Amino acid sequence: EVATHQRRGHALKGRAAELLLVAHLAHRGDKGSLRKAEELLGPLPDGPESPPEVKRAKALASIAKGKTSLTDSLLVGQEGEADAQIVMGLRRLREGKPEAAAAAFTTAMGTAEGQTLPLFLLG
């Protein structure tokens, strides 16, 4: 039971960091949101046992730091999920590939009913 609560806590911290980083990347945010996200991610475990939220947040942090090549390995197993498609879209924007970003955001809209973030990111 303790492990379940700990994993849930890691997932919540990962999701919080994920939201901070999406805001940072989508709005060319201030360094404060990036720093806060990194503080949240710092003590969280790496590896295959990490919750998906943590992996996505770490992928977003790597994008924010200009290390887009790390994204694929962090998203293994999540490729078809809307949240992972949002990460990939933000990666493509950072790489200067707006058409590929739009395709990822469009895919995210199709896989997550009621989620407005991909529509917002499409502009």
DSSP file with accessible surface (Angstrom, degrees, kcal/mol):
  #  RESIDUE AA STRUCTURE BP1 BP2  ACC     N-H-->O    O-->H-N    N-H-->O    O-->H-N    TCO  KAPPA ALPHA  PHI   PSI    X-CA   Y-CA   Z-CA
    1    1 A E     >        0   0  179      0, 0.0     4,-2.2     0, 0.0     5,-0.2   0.000 360.0 360.0 360.0 -38.9    0.0    0.0    0.0
    2    2 A V  H  >  +     0   0  121      1,-0.2     4,-2.6     2,-0.2     5,-0.2   0.926 360.0  51.4 -61.7 -42.6    2.9    2.4    0.8
    3    3 A A  H  > S+     0   0   69      1,-0.2     4,-2.7     2,-0.2    -1,-0.2   0.885 108.3  52.2 -63.1 -37.0    4.4    1.7   -2.7
    4    4 A T  H  > S+     0   0   98      2,-0.2     4,-2.3     1,-0.2    -1,-0.2   0.929 111.5  45.7 -65.2 -44.4    1.0    2.5   -4.3
    5    5 A H  H  X S+     0   0  120     -4,-2.2     4,-2.4     2,-0.2    -2,-0.2   0.890 112.8  50.8 -65.8 -38.2    0.7    5.8   -2.5
    6    6 A Q  H  X S+     0   0  116     -4,-2.6     4,-2.5     2,-0.2    -2,-0.2   0.932 110.6  48.5 -65.2 -43.8    4.3    6.6   -3.3
    7    7 A R  H  X S+     0   0  119     -4,-2.7     4,-2.4     1,-0.2    -2,-0.2   0.910 111.2  50.8 -63.0 -40.6    3.8    5.9   -7.0
    8    8 A R  H  X S+     0   0  143     -4,-2.3     4,-2.4     2,-0.2    -1,-0.2   0.908 109.3  51.0 -64.1 -40.0    0.6    8.0   -7.0
    9    9 A G  H  X S+     0   0   29     -4,-2.4     4,-2.4     2,-0.2    -2,-0.2   0.915 109.6  50.0 -63.0 -40.6    2.6   10.8   -5.4
   10   10 A H  H  X S+     0   0   39     -4,-2.5     4,-2.6     1,-0.2    -2,-0.2   0.913 110.0  51.2 -63.2 -41.8    5.2   10.5   -8.1
   11   11 A A  H  X S+     0   0    8     -4,-2.4     4,-2.6     2,-0.2    -2,-0.2   0.913 110.2  48.9 -63.1 -41.2    2.5   10.6  -10.8
   12   12 A L  H  X S+     0   0   92     -4,-2.4     4,-2.4     2,-0.2    -2,-0.2   0.916 112.5  47.0 -66.4 -41.8    1.0   13.8   -9.3
   13   13 A K  H  X S+     0   0  101     -4,-2.4     4,-2.4     2,-0.2    -1,-0.2   0.901 112.3  51.6 -65.1 -39.2    4.3   15.5   -9.1
   14   14 A G  H  X S+     0   0    0     -4,-2.6     4,-2.6    -5,-0.2    -2,-0.2   0.917 109.8  48.9 -61.9 -42.4    5.1   14.4  -12.7
   15   15 A R  H  X S+     0   0   78     -4,-2.6     4,-2.5     2,-0.2    -2,-0.2   0.908 110.1  51.2 -65.9 -40.6    1.7   15.8  -13.9
   16   16 A A  H  X S+     0   0   42     -4,-2.4     4,-2.2     2,-0.2    -1,-0.2   0.936 112.7  45.7 -60.7 -45.1    2.4   19.1  -12.1
   17   17 A A  H  X S+     0   0    0     -4,-2.4     4,-2.5     1,-0.2    -2,-0.2   0.907 110.1  55.7 -64.2 -39.0    5.8   19.4  -13.8
   18   18 A E  H  X S+     0   0    5     -4,-2.6     4,-2.6     1,-0.2    -2,-0.2   0.930 108.1  47.2 -59.4 -46.2    4.2   18.4  -17.1
   19   19 A L  H  X S+     0   0   91     -4,-2.5     4,-2.2     1,-0.2    -1,-0.2   0.908 111.6  50.5 -64.8 -41.2    1.7   21.2  -16.9
   20   20 A L  H  X S+     0   0   53     -4,-2.2     4,-2.3     1,-0.2    -1,-0.2   0.914 113.0  46.7 -60.7 -41.7    4.4   23.8  -16.0
   21   21 A L  H  X S+     0   0    0     -4,-2.5     4,-2.9     2,-0.2     5,-0.3   0.870 108.9  53.1 -73.9 -35.5    6.5   22.6  -18.9
   22   22 A V  H  X S+     0   0   12     -4,-2.6     4,-3.1     2,-0.2     5,-0.3   0.947 112.3  46.6 -61.8 -45.4    3.7   22.7  -21.4
   23   23 A A  H  X S+     0   0   46     -4,-2.2     4,-2.0    -5,-0.2     6,-0.3   0.922 112.6  50.3 -61.1 -42.7    3.0   26.3  -20.4
   24   24 A H  H  <>S+     0   0   14     -4,-2.3     5,-3.0    -5,-0.2     4,-0.4   0.941 117.3  38.7 -61.4 -47.0    6.7   27.1  -20.6
   25   25 A L  H  <5S+     0   0   21     -4,-2.9     3,-0.5     3,-0.2    -2,-0.2   0.883 117.2  48.6 -74.1 -38.7    7.0   25.6  -24.1
   26   26 A A  H  <5S+     0   0   34     -4,-3.1    -1,-0.2    -5,-0.3    -2,-0.2   0.817 124.9  29.1 -73.1 -29.4    3.7   26.8  -25.5
   27   27 A H  T  <5S-     0   0  117     -4,-2.0    -1,-0.2    -5,-0.3    -2,-0.2   0.203 106.8-113.3-114.7  13.3    4.1   30.4  -24.3
   28   28 A R  T   5 -     0   0  218     -3,-0.5    -3,-0.2    -4,-0.4    -4,-0.2   0.956  56.5-158.1  48.9  52.7    7.9   30.7  -24.3
   29   29 A G      < -     0   0   25     -5,-3.0    -5,-0.1    -6,-0.3    -1,-0.1   0.120  14.0 -84.4 -62.4 172.2    7.5   30.9  -20.6
   30   30 A D    >>  -     0   0  110      1,-0.1     4,-1.0     4,-0.0     3,-0.8  -0.253  38.7-108.7 -74.7 163.7    9.8   32.4  -18.0
   31   31 A K  H 3> S+     0   0  145      1,-0.2     4,-2.8     2,-0.2     5,-0.2   0.727 110.5  74.3 -66.0 -20.9   12.7   30.4  -16.5
   32   32 A G  H 3> S+     0   0   21      1,-0.2     4,-2.6     2,-0.2    -1,-0.2   0.896  95.1  47.8 -62.3 -41.2   10.8   30.2  -13.2
   33   33 A S  H <> S+     0   0   17     -3,-0.8     4,-2.3     2,-0.2    -1,-0.2   0.900 113.1  48.7 -68.9 -37.1    8.3   27.6  -14.5
   34   34 A L  H  X S+     0   0   17     -4,-1.0     4,-2.4     2,-0.2    -2,-0.2   0.942 112.6  48.4 -64.8 -44.3   11.2   25.5  -16.0
   35   35 A R  H  X S+     0   0  142     -4,-2.8     4,-2.1     1,-0.2    -2,-0.2   0.925 111.6  49.3 -62.7 -43.7   13.1   25.7  -12.7
   36   36 A K  H  X S+     0   0  101     -4,-2.6     4,-2.1     1,-0.2    -1,-0.2   0.920 110.7  50.4 -64.3 -41.6   10.0   24.8  -10.6
   37   37 A A  H  X S+     0   0    0     -4,-2.3     4,-2.3     1,-0.2    -1,-0.2   0.918 109.4  51.0 -61.9 -42.3    9.3   21.8  -12.9
   38   38 A E  H  X S+     0   0   69     -4,-2.4     4,-2.1     1,-0.2    -1,-0.2   0.876 107.7  53.5 -64.4 -35.0   12.9   20.6  -12.6
   39   39 A E  H  < S+     0   0  116     -4,-2.1    -1,-0.2     1,-0.2    -2,-0.2   0.902 110.2  47.4 -64.4 -40.9   12.6   20.9   -8.8
   40   40 A L  H  < S+     0   0   34     -4,-2.1    -2,-0.2     1,-0.2     4,-0.2   0.885 116.7  43.4 -66.0 -38.7    9.6   18.7   -8.9
   41   41 A L  H >< S+     0   0   11     -4,-2.3     3,-1.5     1,-0.2    -2,-0.2   0.765  92.5  85.4 -79.1 -26.5   11.3   16.1  -11.2
   42   42 A G  T 3< S+     0   0   61     -4,-2.1    -1,-0.2     1,-0.3    -2,-0.1   0.869  95.7  35.2 -46.8 -54.1   14.6   16.1   -9.4
   43   43 A P  T 3  S+     0   0   98      0, 0.0    -1,-0.3     0, 0.0    -2,-0.1   0.534  94.3 108.3 -83.5  -1.9   13.8   13.4   -6.7
   44   44 A L  S <  S-     0   0    9     -3,-1.5     6,-0.1    -4,-0.2    -3,-0.0  -0.476  75.8-103.1 -79.8 146.8   11.6   11.3   -8.9
   45   45 A P        -     0   0   42      0, 0.0     2,-0.2     0, 0.0    -1,-0.1  -0.278  28.6-144.7 -69.8 148.8   12.8    7.9  -10.1
   46   46 A D        +     0   0  107      4,-0.1     3,-0.3     3,-0.0     9,-0.0  -0.630  52.1  56.0 -98.4 167.2   14.0    7.3  -13.6
   47   47 A G  S >  S-     0   0   36     -2,-0.2     3,-1.8     1,-0.2     8,-0.1  -0.388 100.3 -46.0 106.6-179.5   13.5    4.1  -15.6
   48   48 A P  T 3  S+     0   0  116      0, 0.0    -1,-0.2     0, 0.0     7,-0.1   0.728 126.3  62.1 -64.3 -22.4   10.8    1.9  -16.8
   49   49 A E  T 3  S+     0   0  111     -3,-0.3    -2,-0.1     2,-0.0    -3,-0.0   0.592  79.2 109.8 -80.7  -8.9    9.1    1.8  -13.4
   50   50 A S  S <  S-     0   0    4     -3,-1.8    -4,-0.1     1,-0.1   -43,-0.0  -0.385  79.8-104.2 -65.7 143.0    8.4    5.6  -13.6
   51   51 A P    >>  -     0   0    3      0, 0.0     4,-1.9     0, 0.0     3,-0.7  -0.294  30.4-112.3 -62.4 152.2    4.8    6.7  -14.0
   52   52 A P  H 3> S+     0   0   45      0, 0.0     4,-2.8     0, 0.0     5,-0.2   0.853 116.6  60.0 -56.3 -34.0    3.9    7.9  -17.5
   53   53 A E  H 3> S+     0   0   46      1,-0.2     4,-2.2     2,-0.2     5,-0.1   0.881 105.5  47.6 -62.1 -39.5    3.4   11.4  -16.2
   54   54 A V  H <> S+     0   0    0     -3,-0.7     4,-2.7     2,-0.2    -1,-0.2   0.920 111.5  50.3 -68.0 -42.9    7.0   11.6  -15.0
   55   55 A K  H  X S+     0   0   45     -4,-1.9     4,-2.2     1,-0.2    -2,-0.2   0.922 112.0  47.3 -62.9 -42.7    8.3   10.3  -18.3
   56   56 A R  H  X S+     0   0    8     -4,-2.8     4,-2.6     2,-0.2    -1,-0.2   0.920 111.9  50.5 -65.4 -41.5    6.3   12.9  -20.2
   57   57 A A  H  X S+     0   0    0     -4,-2.2     4,-2.6    -5,-0.2    -2,-0.2   0.918 110.4  49.3 -63.1 -39.9    7.5   15.6  -17.9
   58   58 A K  H  X S+     0   0   36     -4,-2.7     4,-2.1     2,-0.2    -1,-0.2   0.884 110.1  51.8 -67.4 -34.8   11.1   14.6  -18.3
   59   59 A A  H  X S+     0   0    0     -4,-2.2     4,-2.1    -5,-0.2    -2,-0.2   0.931 110.7  48.0 -64.8 -43.3   10.6   14.5  -22.1
   60   60 A L  H  X S+     0   0    0     -4,-2.6     4,-2.7     1,-0.2    -2,-0.2   0.896 109.8  52.7 -64.0 -39.9    9.2   18.1  -22.0
   61   61 A A  H  X S+     0   0    8     -4,-2.6     4,-1.5     2,-0.2    -1,-0.2   0.909 108.2  50.7 -62.7 -39.6   12.1   19.2  -19.8
   62   62 A S  H  <>S+     0   0    8     -4,-2.1     5,-3.1     1,-0.2    -1,-0.2   0.898 110.4  49.7 -65.9 -36.8   14.6   17.8  -22.3
   63   63 A I  H ><5S+     0   0    0     -4,-2.1     3,-1.9     1,-0.2    -2,-0.2   0.933 107.9  53.3 -64.4 -44.4   12.8   19.7  -25.1
   64   64 A A  H 3<5S+     0   0   13     -4,-2.7    -1,-0.2     1,-0.3    -2,-0.2   0.820 109.5  49.4 -61.0 -28.7   12.9   22.9  -23.1
   65   65 A K  T 3<5S-     0   0  106     -4,-1.5    -1,-0.3    -5,-0.2    -2,-0.2   0.371 121.7-107.9 -90.9   2.5   16.7   22.4  -22.7
   66   66 A G  T < 5S+     0   0   49     -3,-1.9     2,-0.7    -4,-0.1    -3,-0.2   0.624  85.4 122.2  82.8  13.6   17.0   21.8  -26.5
   67   67 A K    > < +     0   0  119     -5,-3.1     3,-1.6    -6,-0.2     4,-0.3  -0.488  23.5 155.1-105.2  62.9   17.7   18.1  -26.1
   68   68 A T  G >   +     0   0   27     -2,-0.7     3,-1.6     1,-0.3     4,-0.4   0.740  58.8  74.3 -66.4 -21.7   14.9   16.9  -28.3
   69   69 A S  G 3  S+     0   0   91      1,-0.3     4,-0.4    -3,-0.2     3,-0.3   0.724  87.9  62.4 -66.4 -19.1   16.5   13.6  -29.2
   70   70 A L  G <> S+     0   0   79     -3,-1.6     4,-1.4     1,-0.2    -1,-0.3   0.661  83.1  83.3 -78.0 -14.6   15.8   12.2  -25.7
   71   71 A T  H <> S+     0   0    0     -3,-1.6     4,-1.3    -4,-0.3     3,-0.3   0.902  83.5  53.8 -59.8 -48.5   12.1   12.5  -26.2
   72   72 A D  H >4 S+     0   0   84     -4,-0.4     3,-0.5    -3,-0.3     4,-0.3   0.910 108.0  48.9 -57.3 -45.6   11.5    9.2  -28.1
   73   73 A S  H >4 S+     0   0   84     -4,-0.4     3,-0.6     1,-0.2    -1,-0.2   0.837 110.8  51.6 -67.0 -29.5   13.2    7.0  -25.5
   74   74 A L  H 3< S+     0   0   43     -4,-1.4    -1,-0.2    -3,-0.3    -2,-0.2   0.732 110.3  49.0 -77.5 -21.5   11.2    8.7  -22.7
   75   75 A L  T X< S+     0   0    5     -4,-1.3     3,-2.6    -3,-0.5     4,-0.4   0.302  74.3 141.5-102.7  10.4    7.8    8.1  -24.5
   76   76 A V  T <  S+     0   0   95     -3,-0.6    -3,-0.0    -4,-0.3    -4,-0.0  -0.280  76.0  16.7 -55.3 128.9    8.2    4.4  -25.3
   77   77 A G  T 3  S+     0   0   60      1,-0.0    -1,-0.3     4,-0.0     3,-0.1   0.340 116.0  73.2  89.5  -6.6    4.9    2.7  -24.9
   78   78 A Q    X   +     0   0    8     -3,-2.6     3,-2.4     1,-0.1     6,-0.3   0.352  55.5 115.4-116.0   4.2    2.9    6.0  -24.9
   79   79 A E  T 3  S+     0   0  103     -4,-0.4    -1,-0.1     1,-0.3     9,-0.1   0.772  77.8  47.2 -52.2 -35.8    3.1    6.9  -28.5
   80   80 A G  T 3  S+     0   0   57     -3,-0.1    -1,-0.3     4,-0.1     2,-0.2   0.516  90.5 103.2 -86.5  -2.4   -0.6    6.5  -29.2
   81   81 A E  S <> S-     0   0   88     -3,-2.4     4,-2.1     1,-0.1     5,-0.2  -0.548  75.1-127.3 -86.1 146.5   -1.8    8.5  -26.2
   82   82 A A  H  > S+     0   0   11     29,-0.2     4,-2.1     1,-0.2     5,-0.2   0.896 108.4  52.6 -57.4 -45.2   -3.0   12.1  -26.5
   83   83 A D  H  > S+     0   0   36      1,-0.2     4,-1.9     2,-0.2    -1,-0.2   0.885 109.9  48.9 -62.4 -37.3   -0.6   13.5  -23.8
   84   84 A A  H  > S+     0   0    1     -6,-0.3     4,-2.6     2,-0.2    -1,-0.2   0.882 108.5  53.9 -69.2 -35.9    2.4   11.9  -25.6
   85   85 A Q  H  X S+     0   0   35     -4,-2.1     4,-2.6     2,-0.2    -2,-0.2   0.878 106.0  53.1 -65.8 -34.7    1.2   13.4  -28.9
   86   86 A I  H  X S+     0   0    4     -4,-2.1     4,-2.5     2,-0.2     5,-0.2   0.934 109.0  49.3 -63.7 -44.0    1.1   16.8  -27.3
   87   87 A V  H  X S+     0   0    1     -4,-1.9     4,-2.3     1,-0.2    -2,-0.2   0.942 111.9  48.4 -59.2 -45.7    4.7   16.3  -26.1
   88   88 A M  H  X S+     0   0   28     -4,-2.6     4,-2.6     1,-0.2    -1,-0.2   0.888 109.6  52.7 -64.6 -37.8    5.7   15.3  -29.7
   89   89 A G  H  X S+     0   0    0     -4,-2.6     4,-2.3     2,-0.2    -1,-0.2   0.928 109.7  48.0 -62.7 -42.8    3.9   18.3  -31.1
   90   90 A L  H  X S+     0   0    5     -4,-2.5     4,-2.2     1,-0.2    -2,-0.2   0.881 110.4  53.1 -65.8 -35.1    5.8   20.6  -28.8
   91   91 A R  H  X S+     0   0   22     -4,-2.3     4,-1.9    -5,-0.2    -2,-0.2   0.939 108.3  49.2 -61.5 -48.0    9.0   18.9  -29.8
   92   92 A R  H  <>S+     0   0   59     -4,-2.6     5,-3.1     1,-0.2     4,-0.3   0.883 109.5  52.1 -62.8 -37.1    8.3   19.4  -33.5
   93   93 A L  H ><5S+     0   0   83     -4,-2.3     3,-1.6     1,-0.2    -1,-0.2   0.933 108.9  50.3 -61.8 -44.7    7.6   23.1  -32.8
   94   94 A R  H 3<5S+     0   0  103     -4,-2.2    -2,-0.2     1,-0.3    -1,-0.2   0.846 109.2  52.3 -61.8 -32.3   10.9   23.4  -31.0
   95   95 A E  T 3<5S-     0   0   55     -4,-1.9    -1,-0.3    -5,-0.2    -2,-0.2   0.467 120.6-109.8 -83.6  -0.6   12.6   21.7  -34.0
   96   96 A G  T < 5S+     0   0   59     -3,-1.6    -3,-0.2    -4,-0.3    -2,-0.1   0.807  79.9 127.5  77.6  31.7   11.0   24.2  -36.4
   97   97 A K     >< +     0   0  100     -5,-3.1     4,-2.1     1,-0.1     5,-0.2  -0.685  24.1 167.1-120.7  75.3    8.6   21.7  -38.0
   98   98 A P  H  > S+     0   0   70      0, 0.0     4,-2.7     0, 0.0     5,-0.2   0.834  74.6  55.3 -63.3 -33.5    5.2   23.3  -37.7
   99   99 A E  H  > S+     0   0  150      2,-0.2     4,-2.1     1,-0.2     5,-0.1   0.925 110.4  45.4 -65.5 -42.9    3.5   20.8  -40.1
  100  100 A A  H  > S+     0   0   40      2,-0.2     4,-2.1     1,-0.2    -1,-0.2   0.883 112.6  52.2 -66.7 -36.4    4.6   17.9  -38.0
  101  101 A A  H  X S+     0   0    1     -4,-2.1     4,-2.6     2,-0.2     5,-0.2   0.938 108.6  49.9 -63.8 -45.5    3.6   19.7  -34.9
  102  102 A A  H  X S+     0   0   36     -4,-2.7     4,-2.6     1,-0.2    -2,-0.2   0.899 109.1  52.6 -61.2 -39.1    0.1   20.3  -36.3
  103  103 A A  H  X S+     0   0   54     -4,-2.1     4,-2.3     2,-0.2    -1,-0.2   0.914 110.2  47.8 -63.6 -41.6   -0.2   16.6  -37.2
  104  104 A A  H  X S+     0   0    8     -4,-2.1     4,-2.4     2,-0.2    -2,-0.2   0.919 112.6  48.1 -66.0 -42.8    0.7   15.6  -33.7
  105  105 A F  H  X S+     0   0    3     -4,-2.6     4,-2.1     2,-0.2    -2,-0.2   0.897 111.1  51.3 -65.3 -37.6   -1.8   18.0  -32.1
  106  106 A T  H  X S+     0   0   75     -4,-2.6     4,-1.7    -5,-0.2    -2,-0.2   0.918 109.5  49.8 -65.2 -41.7   -4.5   16.8  -34.5
  107  107 A T  H  X S+     0   0   68     -4,-2.3     4,-1.1     1,-0.2    -2,-0.2   0.920 109.0  53.1 -61.5 -42.0   -3.8   13.2  -33.6
  108  108 A A  H >X S+     0   0    0     -4,-2.4     4,-1.1     1,-0.2     3,-0.6   0.901 105.9  53.3 -61.1 -40.2   -4.1   14.2  -29.9
  109  109 A M  H 3< S+     0   0   65     -4,-2.1     3,-0.3     1,-0.2    -1,-0.2   0.877 108.3  51.1 -63.0 -35.7   -7.5   15.8  -30.5
  110  110 A G  H 3< S+     0   0   69     -4,-1.7    -1,-0.2     1,-0.2    -2,-0.2   0.688 113.3  43.6 -75.5 -18.9   -8.7   12.6  -32.1
  111  111 A T  H << S+     0   0   74     -4,-1.1     2,-0.4    -3,-0.6   -29,-0.2   0.514 110.2  54.0-105.8  -5.4   -7.6   10.4  -29.2
  112  112 A A  S >< S-     0   0   18     -4,-1.1     3,-1.6    -3,-0.3    -1,-0.2  -0.803  73.8-151.3-134.4  93.0   -8.7   12.5  -26.2
  113  113 A E  T 3  S+     0   0  199     -2,-0.4     3,-0.1     1,-0.2    -3,-0.1  -0.359  81.8  11.5 -62.3 136.7  -12.3   13.5  -26.2
  114  114 A G  T 3  S+     0   0   80      1,-0.2     2,-0.6    -5,-0.1    -1,-0.2   0.360  89.5 129.8  80.7  -6.3  -13.0   16.8  -24.4
  115  115 A Q    <   -     0   0   50     -3,-1.6     4,-0.3    -6,-0.2    -1,-0.2  -0.721  33.0-176.8 -84.4 123.6   -9.3   17.7  -24.1
  116  116 A T     >  +     0   0  105     -2,-0.6     4,-2.5     1,-0.1     5,-0.2   0.608  61.1  87.2 -97.1 -13.6   -8.9   21.3  -25.4
  117  117 A L  H  > S+     0   0   45      1,-0.2     4,-2.8     2,-0.2     5,-0.2   0.915  87.8  50.6 -57.4 -45.6   -5.2   21.7  -25.1
  118  118 A P  H  > S+     0   0    0      0, 0.0     4,-1.6     0, 0.0    -1,-0.2   0.914 111.4  49.5 -61.1 -37.8   -4.3   20.3  -28.5
  119  119 A L  H  > S+     0   0  107     -4,-0.3     4,-0.8     2,-0.2    -2,-0.2   0.928 111.4  49.1 -63.6 -42.9   -6.9   22.6  -30.1
  120  120 A F  H >< S+     0   0  118     -4,-2.5     3,-1.0     1,-0.2    -1,-0.2   0.917 109.8  51.2 -61.0 -44.4   -5.3   25.5  -28.2
  121  121 A L  H 3< S+     0   0   25     -4,-2.8    -1,-0.2     1,-0.3    -2,-0.2   0.802 101.3  61.5 -67.6 -27.6   -1.8   24.6  -29.3
  122  122 A L  H 3<        0   0   65     -4,-1.6    -1,-0.3    -5,-0.2    -2,-0.2   0.763 360.0 360.0 -67.4 -22.9   -3.0   24.4  -32.9
  123  123 A G    <<        0   0  103     -3,-1.0    -3,-0.2    -4,-0.8    -2,-0.1   0.686 360.0 360.0  86.5 360.0   -3.8   28.1  -32.6
